[in-house]
């Protein structure tokens, strides 16, 4: 289970290898400052235009012992095809012309003024990775929670990689162990397109309000074609139904015990990818409080991407505020 370094390219890595990706790389780095997923996830090009088709093996062929002159019955593996889609995430930044023209570095000023719009894209992307639903928004893509949404005791079904932490109300949250890699979980971008944020300087535009008034503005268009693919669901695990209200009480769940269960669910299947643990700051705060009363070699403070953070069995624990504290019960 690889946790530090990877042969897979992140969005920032891909931009650094392009000739004209300087501005886009700066945008990706701005987004990555508050979006750990963009620092961790690999970017995979779709194999069917704006869609990505994955063949998943759902059953193995049989093998038998044979006597002399005996026969071996024929058998075959069973597979299932999954089609993942990409969505277009867009926003426009508009800045008054006079404000820009008075600056020493107009381009840098416009980029700084666009930071709020870039952050809006950033948060929407994180939210969709965890909670996106094509049923609720046909222009988006299905996130992790839609795929890991129903408990199952059948080890051939994705629901077997959901661990129930016992929460029964609507103040629940989840902790995710996600393994990134081409053979595991990946962010997608359309075939033949550019990964990550595409920036277009529309120059000076005339903006008109509802009363017919006009003004000159600089307009920047930001667009990101993105999706999510899970090739092997066995290398990712959701710890669901963690009651946030109970974390501060004596009835709080043992987060270490839950992580241990999740770790052993994915360990055999995650060896060729890069695994990260994702939770929000509320869970992380109580988790660290629980650890103070324990002496455990499974947890260490180690460097990951130039920052010292908590690790569990060498897996970095990443803080994602878009993981909700009001999830419904997963059953």
LUMFI-829839 format. One record per residue (C-alpha): residue number from 1; residue in three letters; z, y, x. Coordinates in steps of 0.25 Angstrom, whole numbers, plus 2048, in hexadecimal, padded with zeros to 3 digits. Each point is the difference from the previous one (the first is absolute). Layout:
<torkols>
{num->NUM, residu->ala, Z->Z, Y->Y, X->X};
...
</torkols>
This chain:
<torkols>
{num->1, residu->unk, Z->800, Y->800, X->800};
{num->2, residu->unk, Z->7FB, Y->80C, X->808};
{num->3, residu->unk, Z->808, Y->80D, X->7FE};
{num->4, residu->unk, Z->7FD, Y->809, X->80B};
{num->5, residu->unk, Z->7F1, Y->803, X->803};
{num->6, residu->unk, Z->7F5, Y->7FA, X->7FA};
{num->7, residu->unk, Z->7F1, Y->7FD, X->802};
{num->8, residu->unk, Z->7FD, Y->806, X->7F3};
{num->9, residu->unk, Z->7FC, Y->80F, X->7FF};
{num->10, residu->unk, Z->807, Y->80A, X->7F7};
{num->11, residu->unk, Z->7F9, Y->80B, X->7FA};
{num->12, residu->unk, Z->805, Y->80A, X->80B};
{num->13, residu->unk, Z->7FA, Y->7F6, X->80A};
{num->14, residu->unk, Z->7F3, Y->7FF, X->7FA};
{num->15, residu->unk, Z->7FE, Y->810, X->800};
{num->16, residu->unk, Z->804, Y->800, X->80E};
{num->17, residu->unk, Z->7F4, Y->7F8, X->803};
{num->18, residu->unk, Z->7F6, Y->809, X->7F9};
{num->19, residu->unk, Z->7F9, Y->80C, X->806};
{num->20, residu->unk, Z->802, Y->809, X->7F4};
{num->21, residu->unk, Z->80D, Y->7FB, X->7FB};
{num->22, residu->unk, Z->809, Y->80B, X->806};
{num->23, residu->unk, Z->804, Y->808, X->7F3};
{num->24, residu->unk, Z->801, Y->7F3, X->7F8};
{num->25, residu->unk, Z->809, Y->7FA, X->80B};
{num->26, residu->unk, Z->809, Y->80C, X->7FF};
{num->27, residu->unk, Z->801, Y->7FE, X->7F1};
{num->28, residu->unk, Z->803, Y->7F1, X->802};
{num->29, residu->unk, Z->80B, Y->804, X->80A};
{num->30, residu->unk, Z->806, Y->80B, X->7F6};
{num->31, residu->unk, Z->800, Y->7F5, X->7F5};
{num->32, residu->unk, Z->806, Y->7F6, X->809};
{num->33, residu->unk, Z->80C, Y->809, X->803};
{num->34, residu->unk, Z->806, Y->7FD, X->7F2};
{num->35, residu->unk, Z->7F8, Y->7F3, X->7FD};
{num->36, residu->unk, Z->804, Y->7F4, X->809};
{num->37, residu->unk, Z->7F6, Y->7F7, X->7F9};
{num->38, residu->unk, Z->7F5, Y->808, X->806};
{num->39, residu->unk, Z->806, Y->7FD, X->80E};
{num->40, residu->unk, Z->801, Y->7F1, X->7FE};
{num->41, residu->unk, Z->7F5, Y->7FC, X->7F7};
{num->42, residu->unk, Z->7F2, Y->7FB, X->805};
{num->43, residu->unk, Z->7F3, Y->805, X->7FA};
{num->44, residu->unk, Z->7F6, Y->7F6, X->7FC};
{num->45, residu->unk, Z->7F2, Y->803, X->7FC};
{num->46, residu->unk, Z->7FB, Y->7FA, X->7F2};
{num->47, residu->unk, Z->7F6, Y->7F5, X->800};
{num->48, residu->unk, Z->7FA, Y->803, X->7F3};
{num->49, residu->unk, Z->7FD, Y->80F, X->7FF};
{num->50, residu->unk, Z->80C, Y->807, X->7FA};
{num->51, residu->unk, Z->806, Y->7F2, X->7FD};
{num->52, residu->unk, Z->806, Y->7F6, X->809};
{num->53, residu->unk, Z->7FF, Y->7F1, X->7FC};
{num->54, residu->unk, Z->80A, Y->7F6, X->806};
{num->55, residu->unk, Z->800, Y->7F1, X->7FF};
{num->56, residu->unk, Z->80E, Y->7FB, X->7FF};
{num->57, residu->unk, Z->803, Y->7F1, X->802};
{num->58, residu->unk, Z->809, Y->7FB, X->7F5};
{num->59, residu->unk, Z->801, Y->7F1, X->803};
{num->60, residu->unk, Z->7FD, Y->7F7, X->80C};
{num->61, residu->unk, Z->7F8, Y->7F3, X->800};
{num->62, residu->unk, Z->807, Y->7F3, X->800};
{num->63, residu->unk, Z->802, Y->7F7, X->80C};
{num->64, residu->unk, Z->803, Y->7F1, X->7FF};
{num->65, residu->unk, Z->803, Y->7F4, X->809};
{num->66, residu->unk, Z->7F5, Y->7F6, X->7FF};
{num->67, residu->unk, Z->801, Y->7F1, X->802};
{num->68, residu->unk, Z->7F5, Y->7F8, X->808};
{num->69, residu->unk, Z->7F3, Y->800, X->7F7};
{num->70, residu->unk, Z->807, Y->809, X->7F7};
{num->71, residu->unk, Z->7FA, Y->80D, X->7FA};
{num->72, residu->unk, Z->805, Y->80E, X->801};
{num->73, residu->unk, Z->7FE, Y->808, X->7F2};
{num->74, residu->unk, Z->7F9, Y->80D, X->801};
{num->75, residu->unk, Z->807, Y->80D, X->7FE};
{num->76, residu->unk, Z->7FE, Y->80F, X->802};
{num->77, residu->unk, Z->808, Y->80C, X->801};
{num->78, residu->unk, Z->801, Y->80A, X->7F4};
{num->79, residu->unk, Z->7FE, Y->80F, X->802};
{num->80, residu->unk, Z->800, Y->80C, X->7F7};
{num->81, residu->unk, Z->7F8, Y->80D, X->802};
{num->82, residu->unk, Z->807, Y->80D, X->7FF};
{num->83, residu->unk, Z->7F9, Y->80E, X->7FF};
{num->84, residu->unk, Z->807, Y->80C, X->805};
{num->85, residu->unk, Z->7FB, Y->80E, X->7FC};
{num->86, residu->unk, Z->801, Y->80E, X->807};
{num->87, residu->unk, Z->803, Y->80D, X->7F9};
{num->88, residu->unk, Z->7FD, Y->80E, X->804};
{num->89, residu->unk, Z->80C, Y->809, X->803};
{num->90, residu->unk, Z->7FC, Y->80F, X->800};
{num->91, residu->unk, Z->806, Y->80E, X->801};
{num->92, residu->unk, Z->7FB, Y->80E, X->802};
{num->93, residu->unk, Z->807, Y->80B, X->808};
{num->94, residu->unk, Z->7FD, Y->80E, X->7FD};
{num->95, residu->unk, Z->804, Y->80C, X->808};
{num->96, residu->unk, Z->7FD, Y->80F, X->7FE};
{num->97, residu->unk, Z->7F5, Y->805, X->80A};
{num->98, residu->unk, Z->808, Y->80C, X->804};
{num->99, residu->unk, Z->80C, Y->7F8, X->804};
{num->100, residu->unk, Z->7F8, Y->7F7, X->809};
{num->101, residu->unk, Z->7F7, Y->80B, X->806};
{num->102, residu->unk, Z->80D, Y->807, X->805};
{num->103, residu->unk, Z->804, Y->7F4, X->809};
{num->104, residu->unk, Z->7FE, Y->7FE, X->80E};
{num->105, residu->unk, Z->7FC, Y->7F2, X->7FE};
{num->106, residu->unk, Z->7FA, Y->7FE, X->7F2};
{num->107, residu->unk, Z->7FD, Y->7F1, X->801};
{num->108, residu->unk, Z->80E, Y->7FD, X->804};
{num->109, residu->unk, Z->806, Y->809, X->7F5};
{num->110, residu->unk, Z->7F8, Y->7FA, X->7F5};
{num->111, residu->unk, Z->804, Y->7F2, X->805};
{num->112, residu->unk, Z->80F, Y->804, X->7FF};
{num->113, residu->unk, Z->7FE, Y->806, X->7F3};
{num->114, residu->unk, Z->7F9, Y->7F3, X->7FB};
{num->115, residu->unk, Z->80D, Y->7F8, X->804};
{num->116, residu->unk, Z->805, Y->800, X->7F2};
{num->117, residu->unk, Z->7F4, Y->7FA, X->7FB};
{num->118, residu->unk, Z->7FF, Y->7F6, X->80B};
{num->119, residu->unk, Z->80F, Y->7FC, X->7FD};
{num->120, residu->unk, Z->7FC, Y->7FF, X->7F1};
{num->121, residu->unk, Z->7F5, Y->7F6, X->804};
{num->122, residu->unk, Z->80A, Y->7F9, X->809};
{num->123, residu->unk, Z->80B, Y->7FE, X->7F5};
{num->124, residu->unk, Z->7F5, Y->7FB, X->7F6};
{num->125, residu->unk, Z->7FB, Y->7F6, X->80A};
{num->126, residu->unk, Z->80E, Y->7FB, X->803};
{num->127, residu->unk, Z->803, Y->7FF, X->7F1};
{num->128, residu->unk, Z->7F3, Y->7F8, X->7FD};
{num->129, residu->unk, Z->802, Y->7F6, X->80C};
{num->130, residu->unk, Z->80D, Y->7FC, X->7F9};
{num->131, residu->unk, Z->7FE, Y->803, X->7F1};
{num->132, residu->unk, Z->7F1, Y->802, X->7FE};
{num->133, residu->unk, Z->7FA, Y->7FA, X->7F4};
{num->134, residu->unk, Z->7F2, Y->7FF, X->7FB};
{num->135, residu->unk, Z->804, Y->7FE, X->7F2};
{num->136, residu->unk, Z->807, Y->80D, X->800};
{num->137, residu->unk, Z->7F6, Y->807, X->809};
{num->138, residu->unk, Z->7F2, Y->7FA, X->801};
{num->139, residu->unk, Z->7FC, Y->809, X->80B};
{num->140, residu->unk, Z->80C, Y->7FB, X->809};
{num->141, residu->unk, Z->803, Y->7F2, X->806};
{num->142, residu->unk, Z->80B, Y->7F6, X->7FD};
{num->143, residu->unk, Z->80C, Y->802, X->809};
{num->144, residu->unk, Z->80A, Y->7F6, X->806};
{num->145, residu->unk, Z->809, Y->800, X->7F3};
{num->146, residu->unk, Z->7F5, Y->7FC, X->7F7};
{num->147, residu->unk, Z->7FD, Y->7F4, X->808};
{num->148, residu->unk, Z->80E, Y->7FC, X->803};
{num->149, residu->unk, Z->804, Y->802, X->7F2};
{num->150, residu->unk, Z->805, Y->7F3, X->7FA};
{num->151, residu->unk, Z->80A, Y->7F6, X->805};
{num->152, residu->unk, Z->7FB, Y->7F2, X->802};
{num->153, residu->unk, Z->806, Y->7F3, X->806};
{num->154, residu->unk, Z->7F3, Y->7FA, X->802};
{num->155, residu->unk, Z->7FD, Y->802, X->80F};
{num->156, residu->unk, Z->7F1, Y->801, X->7FE};
{num->157, residu->unk, Z->802, Y->80D, X->7F8};
{num->158, residu->unk, Z->802, Y->80E, X->805};
{num->159, residu->unk, Z->80D, Y->801, X->7F8};
{num->160, residu->unk, Z->807, Y->7F6, X->809};
{num->161, residu->unk, Z->800, Y->80B, X->80B};
{num->162, residu->unk, Z->809, Y->809, X->7F7};
{num->163, residu->unk, Z->80F, Y->7FF, X->802};
{num->164, residu->unk, Z->809, Y->804, X->7F4};
{num->165, residu->unk, Z->80B, Y->808, X->805};
{num->166, residu->unk, Z->807, Y->7FF, X->7F2};
{num->167, residu->unk, Z->7FE, Y->80E, X->7FA};
{num->168, residu->unk, Z->7FF, Y->801, X->7F1};
{num->169, residu->unk, Z->7FF, Y->80F, X->7FD};
{num->170, residu->unk, Z->7F5, Y->80A, X->802};
{num->171, residu->unk, Z->807, Y->806, X->80D};
{num->172, residu->unk, Z->7F9, Y->7F5, X->809};
{num->173, residu->unk, Z->7F9, Y->802, X->80D};
{num->174, residu->unk, Z->7F9, Y->7F6, X->80A};
{num->175, residu->unk, Z->7FF, Y->7FD, X->80E};
{num->176, residu->unk, Z->7F3, Y->7FB, X->806};
{num->177, residu->unk, Z->7FC, Y->7F8, X->80C};
{num->178, residu->unk, Z->7F2, Y->803, X->802};
{num->179, residu->unk, Z->7F7, Y->7F9, X->80A};
{num->180, residu->unk, Z->7F4, Y->809, X->804};
{num->181, residu->unk, Z->7F3, Y->7FA, X->806};
{num->182, residu->unk, Z->7F2, Y->7FC, X->7FC};
{num->183, residu->unk, Z->805, Y->7F2, X->7FC};
{num->184, residu->unk, Z->80C, Y->806, X->7F9};
{num->185, residu->unk, Z->802, Y->80D, X->7F9};
{num->186, residu->unk, Z->7F6, Y->80B, X->803};
{num->187, residu->unk, Z->7FC, Y->80E, X->7FB};
{num->188, residu->unk, Z->7F1, Y->801, X->7FC};
{num->189, residu->unk, Z->7F5, Y->80A, X->802};
{num->190, residu->unk, Z->7F2, Y->7FE, X->7FA};
{num->191, residu->unk, Z->7F5, Y->7F9, X->808};
{num->192, residu->unk, Z->7F8, Y->80A, X->809};
{num->193, residu->unk, Z->80A, Y->80B, X->7FD};
{num->194, residu->unk, Z->80A, Y->807, X->809};
{num->195, residu->unk, Z->80E, Y->7FB, X->7FF};
{num->196, residu->unk, Z->80B, Y->80A, X->7FD};
{num->197, residu->unk, Z->800, Y->80E, X->7FB};
{num->198, residu->unk, Z->7F2, Y->807, X->800};
{num->199, residu->unk, Z->801, Y->80F, X->801};
{num->200, residu->unk, Z->7F5, Y->80A, X->7FC};
{num->201, residu->unk, Z->800, Y->80F, X->802};
{num->202, residu->unk, Z->7F9, Y->806, X->7F4};
{num->203, residu->unk, Z->801, Y->80E, X->806};
{num->204, residu->unk, Z->802, Y->80C, X->7F8};
{num->205, residu->unk, Z->7FF, Y->7FE, X->7F0};
{num->206, residu->unk, Z->802, Y->809, X->7F4};
{num->207, residu->unk, Z->80B, Y->7FC, X->7F7};
{num->208, residu->unk, Z->801, Y->805, X->7F2};
{num->209, residu->unk, Z->80C, Y->800, X->7F7};
{num->210, residu->unk, Z->801, Y->7FE, X->7F1};
{num->211, residu->unk, Z->7FE, Y->80F, X->7FE};
{num->212, residu->unk, Z->7F4, Y->801, X->808};
{num->213, residu->unk, Z->806, Y->806, X->80C};
{num->214, residu->unk, Z->7FA, Y->7FC, X->80E};
{num->215, residu->unk, Z->805, Y->7FF, X->80E};
{num->216, residu->unk, Z->7FB, Y->7FA, X->80D};
{num->217, residu->unk, Z->807, Y->7F4, X->806};
{num->218, residu->unk, Z->7FE, Y->7F6, X->80B};
{num->219, residu->unk, Z->7FF, Y->7F2, X->7FA};
{num->220, residu->unk, Z->803, Y->7F3, X->807};
{num->221, residu->unk, Z->7FD, Y->7F2, X->7FA};
{num->222, residu->unk, Z->809, Y->7F4, X->804};
{num->223, residu->unk, Z->7FC, Y->7F2, X->7FB};
{num->224, residu->unk, Z->804, Y->7F2, X->804};
{num->225, residu->unk, Z->7FA, Y->7F3, X->7FB};
{num->226, residu->unk, Z->80B, Y->7F6, X->801};
{num->227, residu->unk, Z->804, Y->7F3, X->7FA};
{num->228, residu->unk, Z->809, Y->7F4, X->803};
{num->229, residu->unk, Z->7FD, Y->7F1, X->803};
{num->230, residu->unk, Z->80A, Y->7F5, X->801};
{num->231, residu->unk, Z->7F9, Y->7F4, X->806};
{num->232, residu->unk, Z->80C, Y->7F8, X->802};
{num->233, residu->unk, Z->80B, Y->803, X->7F6};
{num->234, residu->unk, Z->809, Y->7F6, X->807};
{num->235, residu->unk, Z->803, Y->80A, X->80C};
{num->236, residu->unk, Z->805, Y->80B, X->7F7};
{num->237, residu->unk, Z->80D, Y->7FF, X->7F8};
{num->238, residu->unk, Z->807, Y->809, X->7F6};
{num->239, residu->unk, Z->80F, Y->800, X->7FE};
{num->240, residu->unk, Z->800, Y->806, X->7F1};
{num->241, residu->unk, Z->80B, Y->803, X->7F7};
{num->242, residu->unk, Z->809, Y->807, X->809};
{num->243, residu->unk, Z->80A, Y->808, X->7F8};
{num->244, residu->unk, Z->802, Y->80E, X->806};
{num->245, residu->unk, Z->80C, Y->803, X->7F7};
{num->246, residu->unk, Z->807, Y->7F3, X->806};
{num->247, residu->unk, Z->7FD, Y->804, X->80E};
{num->248, residu->unk, Z->80D, Y->809, X->801};
{num->249, residu->unk, Z->809, Y->7F5, X->7F9};
{num->250, residu->unk, Z->806, Y->7F3, X->804};
{num->251, residu->unk, Z->7F6, Y->7F9, X->7F8};
{num->252, residu->unk, Z->7F5, Y->805, X->80A};
{num->253, residu->unk, Z->7F6, Y->7F5, X->804};
{num->254, residu->unk, Z->800, Y->7FC, X->80E};
{num->255, residu->unk, Z->7F3, Y->806, X->806};
{num->256, residu->unk, Z->801, Y->7F8, X->80D};
{num->257, residu->unk, Z->800, Y->7F3, X->7F8};
{num->258, residu->unk, Z->7F4, Y->804, X->7F8};
{num->259, residu->unk, Z->7F8, Y->804, X->80C};
{num->260, residu->unk, Z->803, Y->7F3, X->806};
{num->261, residu->unk, Z->7FA, Y->7F9, X->7F4};
{num->262, residu->unk, Z->7F4, Y->808, X->800};
{num->263, residu->unk, Z->7FE, Y->7FE, X->80F};
{num->264, residu->unk, Z->800, Y->7F1, X->7FF};
{num->265, residu->unk, Z->7F6, Y->801, X->7F5};
{num->266, residu->unk, Z->7F6, Y->807, X->808};
{num->267, residu->unk, Z->803, Y->7FC, X->80E};
{num->268, residu->unk, Z->7F6, Y->7F5, X->802};
{num->269, residu->unk, Z->7F5, Y->808, X->7F9};
{num->270, residu->unk, Z->802, Y->80D, X->807};
{num->271, residu->unk, Z->7FE, Y->7FC, X->80F};
{num->272, residu->unk, Z->7F2, Y->806, X->802};
{num->273, residu->unk, Z->804, Y->80E, X->7F9};
{num->274, residu->unk, Z->809, Y->80C, X->802};
{num->275, residu->unk, Z->80C, Y->7FF, X->7F6};
{num->276, residu->unk, Z->808, Y->80C, X->7FC};
{num->277, residu->unk, Z->80B, Y->802, X->7F6};
{num->278, residu->unk, Z->800, Y->80B, X->7F6};
{num->279, residu->unk, Z->80B, Y->806, X->7F8};
{num->280, residu->unk, Z->804, Y->80E, X->7FB};
{num->281, residu->unk, Z->80B, Y->808, X->806};
{num->282, residu->unk, Z->80B, Y->7FC, X->7F5};
{num->283, residu->unk, Z->7FE, Y->7F1, X->804};
{num->284, residu->unk, Z->800, Y->803, X->80F};
{num->285, residu->unk, Z->80D, Y->809, X->7FF};
{num->286, residu->unk, Z->808, Y->7F5, X->7F9};
{num->287, residu->unk, Z->7FA, Y->7F5, X->808};
{num->288, residu->unk, Z->805, Y->807, X->80D};
{num->289, residu->unk, Z->80D, Y->802, X->7FA};
{num->290, residu->unk, Z->801, Y->7F1, X->7FD};
{num->291, residu->unk, Z->7FC, Y->7FD, X->80F};
{num->292, residu->unk, Z->80C, Y->808, X->805};
{num->293, residu->unk, Z->809, Y->7F5, X->7FB};
{num->294, residu->unk, Z->7F8, Y->7F5, X->807};
{num->295, residu->unk, Z->7FD, Y->7FC, X->80E};
{num->296, residu->unk, Z->7F2, Y->7FA, X->7FF};
{num->297, residu->unk, Z->7F6, Y->7FE, X->80B};
{num->298, residu->unk, Z->7F5, Y->800, X->7F6};
{num->299, residu->unk, Z->800, Y->80F, X->7FF};
{num->300, residu->unk, Z->7FD, Y->809, X->80C};
{num->301, residu->unk, Z->7FC, Y->80F, X->802};
{num->302, residu->unk, Z->7F2, Y->7FF, X->807};
{num->303, residu->unk, Z->7F5, Y->809, X->803};
{num->304, residu->unk, Z->7F4, Y->800, X->7F7};
{num->305, residu->unk, Z->7F5, Y->80A, X->801};
{num->306, residu->unk, Z->808, Y->809, X->809};
{num->307, residu->unk, Z->80C, Y->800, X->7F6};
{num->308, residu->unk, Z->80D, Y->7F8, X->801};
{num->309, residu->unk, Z->802, Y->7F9, X->7F3};
{num->310, residu->unk, Z->807, Y->7F4, X->7FA};
{num->311, residu->unk, Z->7F9, Y->7F3, X->801};
{num->312, residu->unk, Z->803, Y->7F2, X->7FA};
{num->313, residu->unk, Z->7FD, Y->7F5, X->808};
{num->314, residu->unk, Z->7F6, Y->809, X->808};
{num->315, residu->unk, Z->7FA, Y->805, X->7F3};
{num->316, residu->unk, Z->800, Y->80F, X->7FF};
{num->317, residu->unk, Z->807, Y->805, X->7F3};
{num->318, residu->unk, Z->7F7, Y->80C, X->7FB};
{num->319, residu->unk, Z->805, Y->80B, X->7F6};
{num->320, residu->unk, Z->7F7, Y->802, X->7F4};
{num->321, residu->unk, Z->805, Y->80A, X->7F6};
{num->322, residu->unk, Z->7F5, Y->7FD, X->7F6};
{num->323, residu->unk, Z->807, Y->7F2, X->7FD};
{num->324, residu->unk, Z->806, Y->803, X->7F3};
{num->325, residu->unk, Z->80F, Y->7FF, X->7FC};
{num->326, residu->unk, Z->7FC, Y->7FE, X->7F1};
{num->327, residu->unk, Z->7F8, Y->7F3, X->800};
{num->328, residu->unk, Z->800, Y->7F7, X->7F4};
{num->329, residu->unk, Z->805, Y->7F2, X->801};
{num->330, residu->unk, Z->7F7, Y->7F6, X->807};
{num->331, residu->unk, Z->801, Y->7F3, X->7F8};
</torkols>
